[in-house]
């Protein structure tokens, strides 16, 4: 049974899209409601965020010796996913892999928002503030990074997940069917946010980062 909360969340998202001129379809389903959603613990999200930050800075070109120092300093060796582990310990990763993994800054930004380090997730029209994102981690040790975080409510996270789901539908529809979307909409940012938010809410019952789907 679809809850009133899920329906209301869908309608609020559609109102935002309509105001911004982003296409949507009214029959796109609702997402999970609060009663059936389990959000990861603050600690789990924080460790995932730190791992993503290191993956992204490596992809951006930080030298391997420094990457290994950070992994040891923050005790992150066991936090990487299988795909991340291959990349992170590859001394000479391909340019293709670097391009793919540098986008993890956007996923990291979503988790920073979920941990209340970032005040809001603005509309997906630009890449995140990378220097600020990195500083939020490097200015703290792991214990401080966890201590200073505050997990947002399940309702806030679901609101963001519902909206990005509908942004991503517009991006996929434009790509597949040649439809027009606003020029400001950055579909790469949308996809990374969609992945991170789906992980946070355990979309499709999947809690392994590498396997999280971004269906539209």
N, CA, C and O of each residue as an XYZ file, in Angstrom:
864
protein
N       0.841     -1.195      0.000
C       0.000      0.000      0.000
C       0.875      1.245      0.000
O       1.807      1.346      0.798
N       0.592      2.176     -0.870
C       1.379      3.401     -0.986
C       0.951      4.373      0.114
O      -0.238      4.640      0.285
N       1.909      4.891      0.844
C       1.598      5.764      1.965
C       1.342      7.197      1.492
O       1.803      7.615      0.430
N       0.597      7.926      2.308
C       0.354      9.340      2.018
C       1.661     10.120      2.013
O       1.825     11.071      1.249
N       2.592      9.708      2.874
C       3.882     10.386      2.920
C       4.636     10.282      1.614
O       5.224     11.262      1.156
N       4.629      9.100      1.003
C       5.321      8.905     -0.270
C       4.667      9.704     -1.386
O       5.348     10.281     -2.234
N       3.337      9.734     -1.378
C       2.614     10.488     -2.398
C       2.894     11.984     -2.248
O       3.131     12.681     -3.235
N       2.866     12.463     -1.021
C       3.164     13.869     -0.788
C       4.574     14.231     -1.206
O       4.803     15.305     -1.763
N       5.528     13.339     -0.942
C       6.924     13.562     -1.327
C       7.036     13.649     -2.850
O       7.729     14.522     -3.371
N       6.375     12.771     -3.548
C       6.368     12.775     -5.017
C       5.801     14.096     -5.542
O       6.370     14.695     -6.454
N       4.699     14.546     -4.979
C       4.076     15.784     -5.442
C       4.965     17.000     -5.175
O       5.011     17.921     -5.990
N       5.659     17.009     -4.058
C       6.580     18.123     -3.773
C       7.734     18.138     -4.762
O       8.156     19.201     -5.217
N       8.240     16.960     -5.093
C       9.321     16.888     -6.091
C       8.843     17.387     -7.445
O       9.547     18.146     -8.112
N       7.671     16.973     -7.848
C       7.140     17.396     -9.143
C       6.921     18.902     -9.194
O       7.094     19.524    -10.242
N       6.539     19.488     -8.060
C       6.347     20.937     -8.024
C       7.673     21.664     -8.235
O       7.723     22.697     -8.904
N       8.740     21.121     -7.663
C      10.066     21.705     -7.858
C      10.489     21.599     -9.319
O      10.982     22.568     -9.895
N      10.299     20.436     -9.913
C      10.678     20.232    -11.311
C       9.870     21.143    -12.234
O      10.412     21.723    -13.174
N       8.598     21.261    -11.964
C       7.756     22.125    -12.795
C       8.238     23.569    -12.724
O       8.296     24.256    -13.744
N       8.583     24.031    -11.534
C       9.061     25.400    -11.359
C      10.372     25.622    -12.107
O      10.620     26.709    -12.629
N      11.208     24.588    -12.155
C      12.516     24.706    -12.803
C      12.480     24.403    -14.298
O      13.484     24.580    -14.989
N      11.349     23.954    -14.797
C      11.246     23.622    -16.213
C      11.884     22.308    -16.584
O      12.302     22.119    -17.726
N      11.964     21.383    -15.619
C      12.535     20.054    -15.868
C      11.392     19.093    -16.176
O      10.452     18.998    -15.388
N      11.445     18.374    -17.302
C      10.356     17.448    -17.656
C      10.183     16.347    -16.623
O      11.152     15.920    -15.994
N       8.954     15.890    -16.450
C       8.679     14.751    -15.587
C       7.400     14.083    -16.066
O       6.633     14.660    -16.837
N       7.181     12.854    -15.599
C       5.943     12.154    -15.912
C       5.238     11.834    -14.600
O       5.860     11.381    -13.639
N       3.961     12.072    -14.577
C       3.220     11.921    -13.332
C       3.093     10.460    -12.897
O       2.864     10.186    -11.719
N       3.239      9.519    -13.839
C       3.089      8.111    -13.460
C       4.406      7.457    -13.036
O       4.433      6.248    -12.804
N       5.495      8.219    -12.928
C       6.718      7.653    -12.365
C       6.432      7.302    -10.898
O       5.914      8.139    -10.158
N       6.756      6.093    -10.474
C       6.312      5.632     -9.141
C       6.885      6.449     -7.987
O       7.842      7.207     -8.145
N       6.279      6.270     -6.842
C       6.835      6.818     -5.619
C       8.019      5.951     -5.201
O       8.178      4.831     -5.688
N       8.850      6.475     -4.295
C       9.932      5.659     -3.740
C       9.486      5.130     -2.378
O       8.338      5.324     -1.978
N      10.376      4.477     -1.682
C      10.062      3.906     -0.377
C       9.572      4.978      0.597
O       9.907      6.155      0.468
N       8.779      4.546      1.564
C       8.344      5.490      2.583
C       9.177      5.302      3.852
O      10.021      4.410      3.932
N       8.925      6.150      4.827
C       9.741      6.129      6.037
C       9.615      4.809      6.796
O      10.585      4.325      7.379
N       8.427      4.239      6.784
C       8.198      3.020      7.566
C       8.995      1.833      7.046
O       9.342      0.933      7.810
N       9.283      1.828      5.759
C       9.974      0.677      5.160
C      11.427      0.981      4.804
O      12.086      0.176      4.147
N      11.924      2.126      5.230
C      13.286      2.530      4.886
C      14.200      2.432      6.094
O      13.868      2.899      7.183
N      15.352      1.821      5.885
C      16.387      1.776      6.909
C      17.579      2.567      6.414
O      18.172      2.243      5.385
N      17.927      3.611      7.157
C      19.076      4.434      6.808
C      20.312      3.872      7.511
O      20.223      3.426      8.655
N      21.448      3.890      6.845
C      22.691      3.450      7.472
C      22.989      4.277      8.719
O      22.513      5.405      8.850
N      23.763      3.724      9.618
C      24.157      4.451     10.824
C      25.083      5.607     10.472
O      25.718      5.617      9.418
N      25.145      6.568     11.363
C      26.043      7.708     11.150
C      27.472      7.229     10.933
O      28.159      7.721     10.038
N      27.922      6.289     11.730
C      29.300      5.802     11.610
C      29.548      5.140     10.260
O      30.595      5.355      9.648
N      28.595      4.337      9.790
C      28.758      3.673      8.492
C      28.836      4.694      7.359
O      29.639      4.554      6.437
N      28.003      5.708      7.438
C      28.002      6.750      6.409
C      29.313      7.525      6.453
O      29.881      7.854      5.412
N      29.787      7.811      7.646
C      31.027      8.579      7.775
C      32.223      7.818      7.195
O      33.049      8.406      6.497
N      32.321      6.522      7.478
C      33.429      5.737      6.934
C      33.331      5.629      5.412
O      34.344      5.690      4.715
N      32.114      5.469      4.901
C      31.913      5.425      3.447
C      32.316      6.756      2.823
O      32.923      6.784      1.752
N      31.981      7.859      3.492
C      32.337      9.187      2.990
C      33.849      9.356      2.924
O      34.376      9.842      1.924
N      34.542      8.961      3.972
C      35.996      9.104      3.978
C      36.645      8.265      2.879
O      37.591      8.709      2.229
N      36.136      7.062      2.676
C      36.672      6.221      1.602
C      36.464      6.878      0.242
O      37.371      6.881     -0.590
N      35.276      7.436      0.011
C      34.992      8.094     -1.263
C      35.904      9.293     -1.488
O      36.353      9.539     -2.607
N      36.172     10.026     -0.433
C      37.053     11.188     -0.564
C      38.443     10.768     -1.025
O      39.026     11.398     -1.907
N      38.969      9.707     -0.429
C      40.310      9.243     -0.806
C      40.323      8.729     -2.244
O      41.267      8.990     -2.989
N      39.284      8.004     -2.632
C      39.182      7.522     -4.013
C      39.198      8.697     -4.985
O      39.872      8.649     -6.013
N      38.460      9.742     -4.660
C      38.364     10.887     -5.565
C      39.673     11.664     -5.657
O      40.067     12.081     -6.747
N      40.355     11.866     -4.523
C      41.602     12.621     -4.583
C      42.679     11.833     -5.317
O      43.540     12.422     -5.971
N      42.641     10.495     -5.215
C      43.579      9.694     -6.014
C      43.275      9.868     -7.499
O      44.180     10.038     -8.316
N      41.989      9.823     -7.833
C      41.597      9.973     -9.237
C      41.995     11.324     -9.784
O      42.270     11.467    -10.976
N      42.026     12.316     -8.911
C      42.400     13.662     -9.344
C      43.901     13.803     -9.534
O      44.361     14.762    -10.154
N      44.674     12.852     -9.003
C      46.099     12.873     -9.283
C      47.030     12.922     -8.092
O      48.242     13.051     -8.268
N      46.493     12.820     -6.864
C      47.388     12.807     -5.706
C      48.301     11.591     -5.786
O      47.859     10.487     -6.106
N      49.580     11.806     -5.491
C      50.570     10.753     -5.672
C      50.267      9.549     -4.774
O      49.727      9.690     -3.676
N      50.627      8.374     -5.268
C      50.295      7.120     -4.590
C      50.883      7.038     -3.187
O      50.238      6.523     -2.273
N      52.086      7.534     -3.014
C      52.705      7.478     -1.688
C      51.852      8.209     -0.655
O      51.673      7.727      0.463
N      51.328      9.371     -1.036
C      50.492     10.147     -0.115
C      49.153      9.446      0.117
O      48.623      9.467      1.228
N      48.609      8.828     -0.926
C      47.357      8.085     -0.780
C      47.519      6.974      0.254
O      46.662      6.796      1.120
N      48.612      6.232      0.163
C      48.847      5.136      1.106
C      49.031      5.659      2.532
O      48.614      5.013      3.494
N      49.652      6.823      2.662
C      49.809      7.441      3.984
C      48.447      7.788      4.585
O      48.207      7.555      5.770
N      47.561      8.346      3.763
C      46.230      8.726      4.239
C      45.444      7.486      4.652
O      44.770      7.484      5.683
N      45.534      6.432      3.840
C      44.819      5.196      4.154
C      45.264      4.652      5.504
O      44.439      4.208      6.302
N      46.572      4.688      5.761
C      47.082      4.216      7.050
C      46.680      5.162      8.178
O      46.252      4.716      9.242
N      46.815      6.457      7.947
C      46.501      7.450      8.974
C      45.038      7.370      9.410
O      44.728      7.491     10.595
N      44.143      7.166      8.438
C      42.709      7.137      8.733
C      42.159      5.721      8.914
O      40.961      5.535      9.125
N      43.031      4.740      8.831
C      42.646      3.337      9.014
C      41.512      2.952      8.061
O      40.477      2.432      8.478
N      41.734      3.218      6.776
C      40.703      3.028      5.761
C      40.884      1.772      4.917
O      40.087      1.522      4.012
N      41.902      0.988      5.191
C      42.234     -0.129      4.306
C      41.064     -1.077      4.091
O      40.933     -1.656      3.012
N      40.210     -1.248      5.095
C      39.100     -2.202      4.988
C      37.780     -1.547      4.602
O      36.735     -2.195      4.652
N      37.810     -0.274      4.219
C      36.562      0.438      3.935
C      36.223      0.524      2.452
O      35.113      0.919      2.093
N      37.155      0.163      1.598
C      36.929      0.303      0.161
C      36.130     -0.881     -0.390
O      36.245     -2.007      0.093
N      35.331     -0.603     -1.396
C      34.601     -1.669     -2.074
C      35.577     -2.443     -2.973
O      36.694     -1.981     -3.207
N      35.167     -3.608     -3.477
C      36.074     -4.347     -4.371
C      36.567     -3.527     -5.562
O      37.752     -3.570     -5.892
N      35.677     -2.787     -6.205
C      36.084     -1.979     -7.357
C      37.015     -0.845     -6.928
O      37.991     -0.542     -7.613
N      36.707     -0.227     -5.797
C      37.565      0.851     -5.307
C      38.944      0.323     -4.932
O      39.957      0.978     -5.178
N      38.975     -0.859     -4.337
C      40.246     -1.428     -3.909
C      41.184     -1.659     -5.094
O      42.379     -1.375     -5.006
N      40.653     -2.168     -6.184
C      41.472     -2.365     -7.382
C      42.061     -1.042     -7.840
O      43.242     -0.950     -8.173
N      41.213     -0.017     -7.851
C      41.666      1.301     -8.304
C      42.655      1.929     -7.332
O      43.691      2.449     -7.745
N      42.344      1.881     -6.062
C      43.121      2.626     -5.074
C      44.533      2.081     -4.938
O      45.455      2.832     -4.621
N      44.717      0.781     -5.174
C      46.041      0.196     -5.036
C      46.750     -0.008     -6.381
O      47.817     -0.619     -6.443
N      46.153      0.502     -7.434
C      46.782      0.493     -8.757
C      47.712      1.696     -8.844
O      47.252      2.838     -8.827
N      48.993      1.454     -8.935
C      49.956      2.553     -8.942
C      49.864      3.404    -10.201
O      50.201      4.587    -10.183
N      49.404      2.796    -11.301
C      49.273      3.557    -12.550
C      47.892      3.268    -13.151
O      47.786      2.540    -14.137
N      46.846      3.831    -12.566
C      45.498      3.579    -13.085
C      45.308      4.222    -14.454
O      45.978      5.198    -14.790
N      44.404      3.676    -15.225
C      44.139      4.218    -16.558
C      43.453      5.581    -16.454
O      42.830      5.908    -15.444
N      43.582      6.353    -17.510
C      42.904      7.646    -17.558
C      41.395      7.459    -17.468
O      40.698      8.255    -16.840
N      40.901      6.406    -18.097
C      39.470      6.115    -18.051
C      39.009      5.914    -16.611
O      37.988      6.464    -16.199
N      39.765      5.123    -15.844
C      39.382      4.879    -14.453
C      39.451      6.164    -13.632
O      38.592      6.411    -12.786
N      40.455      6.963    -13.877
C      40.570      8.227    -13.144
C      39.381      9.135    -13.429
O      38.849      9.769    -12.518
N      38.967      9.200    -14.676
C      37.813     10.019    -15.032
C      36.562      9.507    -14.341
O      35.746     10.297    -13.865
N      36.405      8.196    -14.283
C      35.229      7.622    -13.640
C      35.228      7.889    -12.140
O      34.210      8.289    -11.575
N      36.364      7.668    -11.504
C      36.402      7.753    -10.047
C      36.483      9.176     -9.520
O      36.146      9.406     -8.359
N      36.912     10.131    -10.317
C      36.954     11.504     -9.821
C      35.548     12.041     -9.574
O      35.361     12.983     -8.803
N      34.555     11.431    -10.238
C      33.166     11.831    -10.006
C      32.678     11.434     -8.625
O      31.594     11.848     -8.214
N      33.463     10.635     -7.895
C      33.035     10.256     -6.554
C      33.013     11.440     -5.600
O      32.458     11.347     -4.505
N      33.607     12.542     -6.005
C      33.449     13.763     -5.203
C      31.966     14.096     -5.021
O      31.548     14.546     -3.954
N      31.180     13.870     -6.072
C      29.754     14.204     -5.991
C      29.014     13.272     -5.040
O      28.121     13.704     -4.312
N      29.382     12.007     -5.045
C      28.795     11.069     -4.082
C      29.219     11.436     -2.662
O      28.410     11.421     -1.734
N      30.481     11.760     -2.512
C      31.015     12.192     -1.215
C      30.256     13.412     -0.704
O      29.938     13.495      0.483
N      29.967     14.359     -1.595
C      29.252     15.579     -1.226
C      27.865     15.240     -0.673
O      27.414     15.843      0.301
N      27.198     14.279     -1.295
C      25.880     13.855     -0.806
C      25.993     13.307      0.611
O      25.163     13.620      1.464
N      27.008     12.498      0.867
C      27.166     11.943      2.208
C      27.551     13.023      3.207
O      27.143     12.959      4.367
N      28.326     14.009      2.781
C      28.608     15.154      3.652
C      27.315     15.878      4.017
O      27.136     16.315      5.154
N      26.427     15.999      3.050
C      25.126     16.617      3.328
C      24.341     15.757      4.321
O      23.773     16.281      5.279
N      24.308     14.457      4.101
C      23.578     13.565      5.001
C      24.130     13.634      6.423
O      23.400     13.413      7.389
N      25.417     13.941      6.547
C      26.066     14.059      7.855
C      26.021     15.485      8.394
O      26.617     15.784      9.429
N      25.315     16.357      7.690
C      25.120     17.770      8.090
C      26.376     18.617      8.010
O      26.433     19.687      8.615
N      27.387     18.164      7.278
C      28.543     19.004      7.022
C      28.239     20.027      5.923
O      28.867     21.084      5.858
N      27.285     19.706      5.076
C      26.844     20.592      3.990
C      25.402     20.975      4.286
O      24.576     20.112      4.586
N      25.100     22.258      4.205
C      23.785     22.755      4.612
C      22.650     22.298      3.706
O      21.563     21.976      4.186
N      22.894     22.269      2.411
C      21.826     21.883      1.499
C      22.389     21.261      0.235
O      23.528     21.523     -0.150
N      21.579     20.436     -0.401
C      21.899     19.941     -1.733
C      21.202     20.869     -2.719
O      20.001     20.750     -2.958
N      21.958     21.782     -3.281
C      21.377     22.702     -4.250
C      21.022     21.948     -5.520
O      21.385     20.782     -5.676
N      20.317     22.605     -6.423
C      19.945     21.909     -7.650
C      21.210     21.462     -8.386
O      22.236     22.136     -8.311
N      21.148     20.350     -9.085
C      22.349     19.752     -9.686
C      22.782     20.452    -10.978
O      22.638     19.912    -12.075
N      23.307     21.646    -10.821
C      23.703     22.423    -11.993
C      25.199     22.687    -12.067
O      25.680     23.245    -13.053
N      25.942     22.292    -11.035
C      27.388     22.486    -11.009
C      28.030     21.401    -10.168
O      27.373     20.759     -9.350
N      29.326     21.203    -10.380
C      30.042     20.262     -9.533
C      30.155     20.847     -8.124
O      30.011     22.053     -7.928
N      30.408     19.995     -7.174
C      30.472     20.421     -5.783
C      31.731     21.245     -5.501
O      32.617     21.356     -6.348
N      31.790     21.807     -4.320
C      32.939     22.589     -3.869
C      34.020     21.617     -3.397
O      34.070     21.254     -2.222
N      34.871     21.207     -4.314
C      35.855     20.161     -4.021
C      36.828     20.566     -2.911
O      37.029     19.783     -1.983
N      37.441     21.755     -2.963
C      38.370     22.104     -1.883
C      37.720     22.060     -0.502
O      38.326     21.579      0.456
N      36.496     22.556     -0.401
C      35.798     22.512      0.889
C      35.503     21.073      1.291
O      35.662     20.699      2.453
N      35.074     20.271      0.323
C      34.748     18.876      0.616
C      35.959     18.144      1.184
O      35.844     17.419      2.172
N      37.100     18.333      0.568
C      38.318     17.663      1.031
C      38.732     18.180      2.402
O      39.129     17.403      3.271
N      38.640     19.493      2.596
C      39.069     20.074      3.868
C      38.242     19.562      5.045
O      38.751     19.444      6.159
N      36.969     19.259      4.800
C      36.110     18.765      5.880
C      36.616     17.442      6.441
O      36.370     17.115      7.602
N      37.327     16.685      5.608
C      37.911     15.440      6.089
C      39.324     15.661      6.618
O      39.639     15.206      7.718
N      40.170     16.338      5.874
C      41.586     16.412      6.263
C      41.806     17.274      7.502
O      42.843     17.168      8.157
N      40.839     18.123      7.825
C      40.962     18.944      9.036
C      40.594     18.166     10.307
O      40.663     18.702     11.413
N      40.205     16.908     10.137
C      39.779     16.089     11.272
C      40.401     14.700     11.180
O      40.702     14.219     10.088
N      40.590     14.069     12.315
C      40.917     12.656     12.293
C      39.598     11.883     12.226
O      38.532     12.486     12.354
N      39.646     10.558     12.027
C      38.389      9.810     11.874
C      37.421      9.992     13.043
O      36.217     10.142     12.836
N      37.944      9.978     14.268
C      37.066     10.127     15.422
C      36.378     11.487     15.410
O      35.193     11.583     15.728
N      37.104     12.530     15.048
C      36.529     13.875     14.990
C      35.527     13.993     13.852
O      34.502     14.661     13.983
N      35.829     13.341     12.736
C      34.914     13.391     11.597
C      33.569     12.773     11.966
O      32.520     13.283     11.575
N      33.601     11.690     12.707
C      32.367     11.047     13.161
C      31.706     11.878     14.258
O      30.491     12.078     14.249
N      32.508     12.356     15.197
C      31.964     13.119     16.326
C      31.261     14.393     15.882
O      30.218     14.751     16.430
N      31.824     15.078     14.895
C      31.290     16.372     14.466
C      30.101     16.245     13.518
O      29.480     17.249     13.167
N      29.784     15.043     13.108
C      28.675     14.830     12.169
C      27.348     14.730     12.913
O      27.295     14.385     14.093
N      26.298     15.036     12.195
C      24.936     14.862     12.719
C      24.069     14.328     11.590
O      23.903     14.986     10.563
N      23.527     13.155     11.775
C      22.766     12.510     10.711
C      21.424     13.206     10.489
O      20.677     13.462     11.433
N      21.140     13.503      9.243
C      19.856     14.125      8.915
C      18.718     13.129      9.119
O      18.933     11.922      9.226
N      17.520     13.662      9.169
C      16.354     12.815      9.392
C      16.093     11.933      8.178
O      16.488     12.255      7.058
N      15.426     10.826      8.425
C      15.032      9.928      7.346
C      14.166     10.662      6.323
O      14.291     10.432      5.120
N      13.295     11.540      6.800
C      12.409     12.291      5.912
C      13.198     13.177      4.954
O      12.889     13.228      3.764
N      14.217     13.878      5.462
C      15.037     14.740      4.613
C      15.763     13.927      3.546
O      15.821     14.323      2.381
N      16.310     12.800      3.951
C      17.061     11.971      3.003
C      16.129     11.401      1.934
O      16.494     11.351      0.759
N      14.946     10.977      2.323
C      13.977     10.467      1.353
C      13.496     11.565      0.406
O      13.289     11.311     -0.780
N      13.320     12.771      0.917
C      12.944     13.894      0.043
C      13.988     14.085     -1.052
O      13.646     14.236     -2.225
N      15.258     14.078     -0.666
C      16.339     14.262     -1.631
C      16.405     13.095     -2.608
O      16.649     13.295     -3.798
N      16.187     11.870     -2.109
C      16.232     10.691     -2.970
C      15.105     10.708     -3.997
O      15.312     10.341     -5.154
N      13.928     11.128     -3.583
C      12.794     11.197     -4.502
C      13.046     12.222     -5.599
O      12.792     11.959     -6.775
N      13.542     13.384     -5.214
C      13.771     14.445     -6.201
C      14.851     14.049     -7.199
O      14.683     14.260     -8.400
N      15.961     13.476     -6.723
C      17.043     13.129     -7.651
C      16.612     12.003     -8.588
O      17.048     11.951     -9.738
N      15.772     11.118     -8.108
C      15.192     10.055     -8.948
C      14.480     10.658    -10.151
O      14.591     10.151    -11.267
N      13.758     11.730     -9.921
C      12.990     12.371    -11.007
C      13.881     13.244    -11.900
O      13.635     13.369    -13.100
N      14.909     13.841    -11.307
C      15.910     14.526    -12.140
C      16.568     13.517    -13.086
O      16.745     13.786    -14.274
N      16.923     12.360    -12.539
C      17.623     11.366    -13.345
C      16.716     10.817    -14.445
O      17.184     10.521    -15.544
N      15.432     10.682    -14.158
C      14.513     10.247    -15.216
C      14.575     11.227    -16.382
O      14.624     10.810    -17.539
N      14.573     12.529    -16.088
C      14.630     13.544    -17.147
C      15.915     13.419    -17.956
O      15.901     13.564    -19.179
N      17.031     13.149    -17.268
C      18.315     13.003    -17.967
C      18.313     11.778    -18.876
O      18.739     11.851    -20.029
N      17.833     10.661    -18.355
C      17.802      9.423    -19.148
C      16.838      9.565    -20.319
O      17.154      9.141    -21.431
N      15.688     10.145    -20.091
C      14.710     10.339    -21.162
C      15.281     11.221    -22.266
O      15.070     10.953    -23.449
N      15.997     12.263    -21.883
C      16.605     13.155    -22.879
C      17.664     12.422    -23.693
O      17.770     12.610    -24.905
N      18.447     11.585    -23.015
C      19.505     10.850    -23.718
C      18.938      9.792    -24.649
O      19.415      9.633    -25.773
N      17.932      9.073    -24.195
C      17.378      7.956    -24.967
C      16.445      8.430    -26.074
O      16.464      7.900    -27.185
N      15.641      9.419    -25.767
C      14.602      9.852    -26.706
C      14.852     11.212    -27.356
O      14.016     11.718    -28.104
N      16.012     11.795    -27.060
C      16.363     13.053    -27.701
C      15.512     14.230    -27.270
O      15.344     15.193    -28.018
N      14.969     14.149    -26.052
C      14.135     15.228    -25.566
C      14.991     16.340    -24.965
O      16.153     16.129    -24.617
N      14.404     17.512    -24.852
C      15.125     18.690    -24.370
C      14.984     18.816    -22.855
O      13.891     18.683    -22.306
N      16.108     19.074    -22.194
C      16.108     19.395    -20.767
C      16.853     20.716    -20.589
O      17.606     21.104    -21.482
N      16.672     21.413    -19.483
C      17.380     22.678    -19.264
C      18.892     22.518    -19.386
O      19.456     21.522    -18.932
N      19.540     23.493    -19.997
C      20.979     23.415    -20.213
C      21.755     23.365    -18.900
O      22.861     22.827    -18.855
N      21.193     23.915    -17.848
C      21.917     23.961    -16.582
C      21.979     22.607    -15.886
O      22.807     22.409    -14.997
N      21.122     21.681    -16.273
C      21.047     20.402    -15.569
C      22.267     19.538    -15.907
O      22.458     19.153    -17.061
N      23.079     19.238    -14.910
C      24.295     18.440    -15.104
C      23.970     16.978    -14.798
O      23.870     16.582    -13.637
N      23.810     16.194    -15.844
C      23.355     14.814    -15.670
C      24.407     13.907    -15.028
O      24.060     12.882    -14.441
N      25.671     14.270    -15.131
C      26.704     13.485    -14.443
C      26.619     13.691    -12.936
O      26.766     12.742    -12.166
N      26.384     14.923    -12.520
C      26.178     15.211    -11.102
C      24.932     14.488    -10.610
O      24.935     13.902     -9.527
N      23.873     14.529    -11.404
C      22.619     13.855    -11.050
C      22.851     12.372    -10.812
O      22.382     11.825     -9.814
N      23.564     11.720    -11.709
C      23.776     10.277    -11.595
C      24.542      9.924    -10.323
O      24.180      8.977     -9.626
N      25.591     10.677    -10.019
C      26.361     10.392     -8.810
C      25.525     10.611     -7.556
O      25.598      9.825     -6.611
N      24.739     11.665     -7.548
C      23.867     11.912     -6.394
C      22.823     10.803     -6.262
O      22.513     10.355     -5.158
N      22.293     10.374     -7.388
C      21.279      9.324     -7.375
C      21.855      8.047     -6.766
O      21.207      7.393     -5.949
N      23.063      7.702     -7.167
C      23.711      6.500     -6.635
C      23.875      6.611     -5.120
O      23.525      5.691     -4.382
N      24.405      7.738     -4.669
C      24.663      7.908     -3.233
C      23.378      7.892     -2.420
O      23.320      7.267     -1.361
N      22.356      8.570     -2.904
C      21.094      8.619     -2.175
C      20.401      7.251     -2.174
O      19.799      6.862     -1.173
N      20.484      6.527     -3.287
C      19.917      5.173     -3.306
C      20.637      4.252     -2.334
O      20.018      3.386     -1.716
N      21.948      4.440     -2.199
C      22.696      3.652     -1.207
C      22.212      3.987      0.194
O      22.003      3.093      1.013
N      22.033      5.267      0.471
C      21.616      5.702      1.802
C      20.277      5.086      2.216
O      20.085      4.728      3.378
N      19.359      4.967      1.259
C      18.025      4.466      1.602
C      17.881      2.968      1.353
O      16.801      2.409      1.545
N      18.957      2.318      0.929
C      18.890      0.878      0.672
C      17.939      0.545     -0.454
O      17.141     -0.386     -0.352
N      18.027      1.305     -1.527
C      17.112      1.106     -2.653
C      17.233     -0.313     -3.195
O      18.332     -0.849     -3.330
N      16.092     -0.907     -3.502
C      16.013     -2.269     -4.049
C      16.631     -3.306     -3.103
O      17.016     -4.395     -3.529
N      16.720     -2.956     -1.825
C      17.279     -3.882     -0.850
C      18.775     -4.060     -0.960
O      19.326     -5.007     -0.398
N      19.451     -3.165     -1.677
C      20.880     -3.314     -1.935
C      21.676     -2.383     -1.024
O      21.439     -1.175     -1.002
N      22.618     -2.948     -0.273
C      23.436     -2.104      0.592
C      24.923     -2.164      0.240
O      25.746     -1.555      0.923
N      25.267     -2.892     -0.817
C      26.655     -2.919     -1.287
C      26.849     -1.792     -2.294
O      26.179     -1.756     -3.326
N      27.754     -0.882     -1.999
C      27.925      0.329     -2.800
C      28.085      0.029     -4.292
O      27.443      0.668     -5.125
N      28.925     -0.927     -4.626
C      29.203     -1.220     -6.041
C      27.969     -1.718     -6.802
O      27.919     -1.634     -8.029
N      26.995     -2.227     -6.085
C      25.856     -2.874     -6.732
C      24.572     -2.049     -6.695
O      23.532     -2.511     -7.164
N      24.627     -0.856     -6.153
C      23.412     -0.054     -6.001
C      22.882      0.369     -7.376
O      23.620      0.980     -8.147
N      21.623      0.059     -7.700
C      21.052      0.460     -8.999
C      20.555      1.904     -8.973
O      20.258      2.457     -7.914
N      20.475      2.488    -10.142
C      19.910      3.833    -10.277
C      18.826      3.791    -11.330
O      18.893      4.492    -12.340
N      17.828      2.962    -11.087
C      16.719      2.798    -12.035
C      15.955      4.106    -12.197
O      15.851      4.909    -11.269
N      15.426      4.295    -13.397
C      14.521      5.415    -13.635
C      13.284      4.915    -14.386
O      12.387      5.701    -14.690
